Amino acid sequence: MSIENPSKLENWRKKYGTSVIAVSCLCSLITSWGNNWILTCFLGLGVLICGTIGISDITSRNKKI
């Protein structure tokens, strides 16, 4: 078995992927504010959950370095 080094894109995706999803949920939340309250609540939860996971991913990766 050979061990391959992950690419830079893969490392970036592991560290910042959920943060990018949280930012995209936030942009969608702002544009849909008031039009559909179910979608607004769903996107708000997405911002909170993905943002929390993203922050914990970034801080855990910085502690390893």
DSSP file (Angstrom, degrees, kcal/mol; ACC not computed):
  #  RESIDUE AA STRUCTURE BP1 BP2  ACC     N-H-->O    O-->H-N    N-H-->O    O-->H-N    TCO  KAPPA ALPHA  PHI   PSI    X-CA   Y-CA   Z-CA
    1    1 A M              0   0    0      0, 0.0     2,-0.4     0, 0.0     0, 0.0   0.000 360.0 360.0 360.0 132.5    0.0    0.0    0.0
    2    2 A S        -     0   0    0      2,-0.0     2,-0.6     0, 0.0     0, 0.0  -0.822 360.0-137.1-102.8 143.3    1.3    3.4   -0.9
    3    3 A I        -     0   0    0     -2,-0.4     2,-0.4     2,-0.0     0, 0.0  -0.876  20.6-158.1 -99.9 119.4    0.5    6.5    1.2
    4    4 A E        -     0   0    0     -2,-0.6     3,-0.0     3,-0.0    -2,-0.0  -0.759  17.1-122.1 -98.8 142.7   -0.3    9.5   -0.9
    5    5 A N        -     0   0    0     -2,-0.4     2,-0.0     1,-0.1    -1,-0.0  -0.669  34.0-114.7 -79.0 133.2    0.0   13.0    0.3
    6    6 A P        -     0   0    0      0, 0.0    -1,-0.1     0, 0.0     5,-0.0  -0.363  33.9-109.1 -67.8 149.4   -3.3   14.9    0.0
    7    7 A S     >  -     0   0    0      1,-0.1     4,-2.1    -2,-0.0     5,-0.2  -0.193  25.4-107.2 -73.0 168.3   -3.4   17.8   -2.4
    8    8 A K  H  > S+     0   0    0      1,-0.2     4,-2.5     2,-0.2     5,-0.2   0.868 121.0  54.5 -63.7 -36.9   -3.6   21.4   -1.4
    9    9 A L  H  > S+     0   0    0      2,-0.2     4,-2.5     1,-0.2    -1,-0.2   0.906 107.4  49.7 -64.3 -41.4   -7.2   21.6   -2.5
   10   10 A E  H  > S+     0   0    0      2,-0.2     4,-2.1     1,-0.2    -2,-0.2   0.902 111.6  48.4 -64.9 -40.9   -8.1   18.6   -0.3
   11   11 A N  H  X S+     0   0    0     -4,-2.1     4,-1.7     2,-0.2    -2,-0.2   0.904 112.6  48.5 -64.8 -40.8   -6.4   20.2    2.7
   12   12 A W  H  X S+     0   0    0     -4,-2.5     4,-3.2     1,-0.2     5,-0.3   0.903 110.4  51.7 -65.3 -40.5   -8.2   23.5    2.0
   13   13 A R  H  X S+     0   0    0     -4,-2.5     4,-1.6     1,-0.2     5,-0.3   0.883 109.1  50.1 -64.3 -39.5  -11.5   21.7    1.7
   14   14 A K  H  < S+     0   0    0     -4,-2.1    -1,-0.2    -5,-0.2     4,-0.2   0.875 119.1  37.7 -65.6 -36.6  -11.0   19.9    5.0
   15   15 A K  H  < S+     0   0    0     -4,-1.7    -2,-0.2    -5,-0.2    -1,-0.2   0.903 133.5  17.7 -84.2 -42.4  -10.1   23.2    6.8
   16   16 A Y  H  X S+     0   0    0     -4,-3.2     4,-1.9    -5,-0.2    -3,-0.2   0.388  91.7 100.7-115.4   2.4  -12.5   25.7    5.2
   17   17 A G  H  X S+     0   0    0     -4,-1.6     4,-1.8    -5,-0.3     5,-0.1   0.915  87.4  43.5 -59.7 -48.1  -15.3   23.7    3.5
   18   18 A T  H  > S+     0   0    0     -5,-0.3     4,-2.1     1,-0.2    -1,-0.2   0.814 110.4  57.1 -70.5 -28.2  -17.9   24.1    6.2
   19   19 A S  H  > S+     0   0    0      2,-0.2     4,-2.1     1,-0.2    -1,-0.2   0.889 106.1  50.1 -67.4 -37.6  -17.1   27.8    6.5
   20   20 A V  H  X S+     0   0    0     -4,-1.9     4,-2.3     2,-0.2    -2,-0.2   0.895 110.0  50.4 -66.1 -40.0  -17.8   28.3    2.8
   21   21 A I  H  X S+     0   0    0     -4,-1.8     4,-2.3     2,-0.2    -2,-0.2   0.898 109.5  51.4 -64.0 -39.9  -21.1   26.5    3.2
   22   22 A A  H  X S+     0   0    0     -4,-2.1     4,-2.1     2,-0.2    -2,-0.2   0.897 110.2  48.8 -64.2 -40.3  -22.0   28.7    6.2
   23   23 A V  H  X S+     0   0    0     -4,-2.1     4,-2.3     2,-0.2    -2,-0.2   0.900 111.2  49.4 -66.9 -40.2  -21.2   31.9    4.1
   24   24 A S  H  X S+     0   0    0     -4,-2.3     4,-2.2     2,-0.2    -2,-0.2   0.883 110.6  50.6 -67.4 -36.5  -23.3   30.6    1.2
   25   25 A C  H  X S+     0   0    0     -4,-2.3     4,-2.5     2,-0.2    -2,-0.2   0.892 109.8  51.6 -63.6 -38.9  -26.2   29.9    3.6
   26   26 A L  H  X S+     0   0    0     -4,-2.1     4,-2.3     2,-0.2    -2,-0.2   0.910 109.4  48.7 -65.0 -42.0  -25.9   33.4    5.0
   27   27 A C  H  X S+     0   0    0     -4,-2.3     4,-2.0     1,-0.2    -1,-0.2   0.917 114.0  46.1 -63.8 -42.0  -26.0   35.0    1.5
   28   28 A S  H  X S+     0   0    0     -4,-2.2     4,-1.9     1,-0.2    -2,-0.2   0.869 110.5  54.5 -67.4 -35.9  -29.1   32.9    0.7
   29   29 A L  H  < S+     0   0    0     -4,-2.5     4,-0.5     2,-0.2    -2,-0.2   0.915 108.6  48.1 -62.0 -44.2  -30.6   33.8    4.0
   30   30 A I  H >< S+     0   0    0     -4,-2.3     3,-0.7     1,-0.2    -2,-0.2   0.906 113.5  46.8 -65.6 -41.5  -30.2   37.5    3.4
   31   31 A T  H 3< S+     0   0    0     -4,-2.0    -1,-0.2     1,-0.2    -2,-0.2   0.813 117.4  42.1 -73.1 -28.0  -31.7   37.3   -0.1
   32   32 A S  T >X S+     0   0    0     -4,-1.9     3,-1.4    -5,-0.2     4,-1.1   0.344  80.4 137.6 -99.1   7.8  -34.7   35.2    1.0
   33   33 A W  T <4 S+     0   0    0     -3,-0.7     4,-0.1    -4,-0.5    -3,-0.1  -0.332  78.8   1.4 -59.0 122.3  -35.4   37.1    4.2
   34   34 A G  T 34 S+     0   0    0      2,-0.1    -1,-0.3    -2,-0.1     3,-0.2   0.146 112.0  86.7  90.6 -19.6  -39.2   37.6    4.6
   35   35 A N  T <4 S+     0   0    0     -3,-1.4     2,-0.4     1,-0.3    -2,-0.1   0.935 105.5   9.2 -78.3 -47.3  -40.2   35.8    1.4
   36   36 A N     X  -     0   0    0     -4,-1.1     4,-2.3     1,-0.1    -1,-0.3  -0.922  63.8-165.9-138.5 107.3  -40.4   32.3    2.8
   37   37 A W  H  > S+     0   0    0     -2,-0.4     4,-2.3    -3,-0.2     5,-0.2   0.785  88.5  55.6 -71.5 -27.5  -40.1   31.9    6.6
   38   38 A I  H  > S+     0   0    0      2,-0.2     4,-2.4     1,-0.2    -1,-0.2   0.937 111.5  44.0 -68.0 -45.5  -39.5   28.2    6.5
   39   39 A L  H  > S+     0   0    0      2,-0.2     4,-2.7     1,-0.2     5,-0.2   0.893 112.4  53.5 -63.8 -39.7  -36.6   28.6    4.1
   40   40 A T  H  X S+     0   0    0     -4,-2.3     4,-2.1     2,-0.2    -2,-0.2   0.919 111.0  45.4 -61.8 -44.3  -35.3   31.5    6.2
   41   41 A C  H  X S+     0   0    0     -4,-2.3     4,-2.2     2,-0.2    -2,-0.2   0.906 113.1  50.7 -65.0 -42.0  -35.4   29.4    9.4
   42   42 A F  H  X S+     0   0    0     -4,-2.4     4,-1.9     1,-0.2    -2,-0.2   0.918 112.9  45.1 -62.8 -44.6  -33.7   26.5    7.6
   43   43 A L  H  X S+     0   0    0     -4,-2.7     4,-2.3     2,-0.2    -1,-0.2   0.856 110.1  55.6 -69.1 -34.2  -31.0   28.6    6.2
   44   44 A G  H  X S+     0   0    0     -4,-2.1     4,-2.1    -5,-0.2    -2,-0.2   0.907 108.4  47.7 -63.0 -41.4  -30.5   30.3    9.6
   45   45 A L  H  X S+     0   0    0     -4,-2.2     4,-2.9     2,-0.2     5,-0.3   0.881 109.6  54.2 -64.9 -37.2  -30.0   26.9   11.2
   46   46 A G  H  X S+     0   0    0     -4,-1.9     4,-2.3     2,-0.2     5,-0.4   0.897 107.6  49.6 -62.5 -40.9  -27.5   26.1    8.5
   47   47 A V  H  X S+     0   0    0     -4,-2.3     4,-1.8     3,-0.2     5,-0.2   0.928 114.8  44.5 -63.4 -44.9  -25.5   29.2    9.2
   48   48 A L  H  X S+     0   0    0     -4,-2.1     4,-2.0     2,-0.2    -2,-0.2   0.944 119.3  39.7 -66.1 -48.3  -25.4   28.4   12.9
   49   49 A I  H  X S+     0   0    0     -4,-2.9     4,-2.3     2,-0.2     5,-0.2   0.955 121.0  41.3 -69.9 -50.5  -24.6   24.7   12.6
   50   50 A C  H  X S+     0   0    0     -4,-2.3     4,-2.6    -5,-0.3   -28,-0.2   0.866 114.5  53.3 -67.9 -34.8  -22.1   25.0    9.7
   51   51 A G  H  X S+     0   0    0     -4,-1.8     4,-2.4    -5,-0.4    -1,-0.2   0.908 109.8  47.9 -64.2 -41.6  -20.5   28.1   11.2
   52   52 A T  H  X S+     0   0    0     -4,-2.0     4,-2.1    -5,-0.2    -2,-0.2   0.919 114.0  46.2 -64.9 -44.1  -20.0   26.3   14.5
   53   53 A I  H  X S+     0   0    0     -4,-2.3     4,-2.3     1,-0.2    -2,-0.2   0.909 112.5  51.5 -64.5 -41.2  -18.5   23.3   12.8
   54   54 A G  H  X S+     0   0    0     -4,-2.6     4,-2.3   -36,-0.2    -2,-0.2   0.905 109.8  48.3 -62.9 -42.9  -16.3   25.5   10.6
   55   55 A I  H  X S+     0   0    0     -4,-2.4     4,-2.4     1,-0.2     5,-0.2   0.909 112.5  48.7 -65.0 -41.2  -14.9   27.5   13.5
   56   56 A S  H  X S+     0   0    0     -4,-2.1     4,-2.2     2,-0.2    -2,-0.2   0.875 110.6  51.6 -67.7 -35.1  -14.1   24.3   15.4
   57   57 A D  H  X S+     0   0    0     -4,-2.3     4,-2.1     2,-0.2    -2,-0.2   0.924 111.6  46.7 -64.0 -44.2  -12.4   22.8   12.3
   58   58 A I  H  X S+     0   0    0     -4,-2.3     4,-1.9     1,-0.2    -2,-0.2   0.923 114.7  45.6 -65.9 -44.3  -10.2   25.9   11.9
   59   59 A T  H  X S+     0   0    0     -4,-2.4     4,-1.6     1,-0.2    -1,-0.2   0.877 112.8  50.1 -69.9 -35.6   -9.3   26.1   15.6
   60   60 A S  H  X S+     0   0    0     -4,-2.2     4,-1.2    -5,-0.2    -1,-0.2   0.875 111.5  48.8 -69.7 -35.0   -8.5   22.3   15.8
   61   61 A R  H  X S+     0   0    0     -4,-2.1     4,-1.0     1,-0.2    -2,-0.2   0.859 109.6  52.2 -70.4 -33.9   -6.3   22.5   12.7
   62   62 A N  H  < S+     0   0    0     -4,-1.9    -1,-0.2     1,-0.2    -2,-0.2   0.827 106.3  54.2 -71.5 -30.1   -4.4   25.5   14.0
   63   63 A K  H  < S+     0   0    0     -4,-1.6    -1,-0.2     1,-0.2    -2,-0.2   0.825 104.7  54.7 -71.1 -30.8   -3.7   23.7   17.3
   64   64 A K  H  <        0   0    0     -4,-1.2    -1,-0.2     1,-0.2    -2,-0.2   0.799 360.0 360.0 -71.2 -28.5   -2.2   20.7   15.4
   65   65 A I     <        0   0    0     -4,-1.0    -1,-0.2    -3,-0.1    -2,-0.2   0.474 360.0 360.0 -81.0 360.0    0.3   23.0   13.6
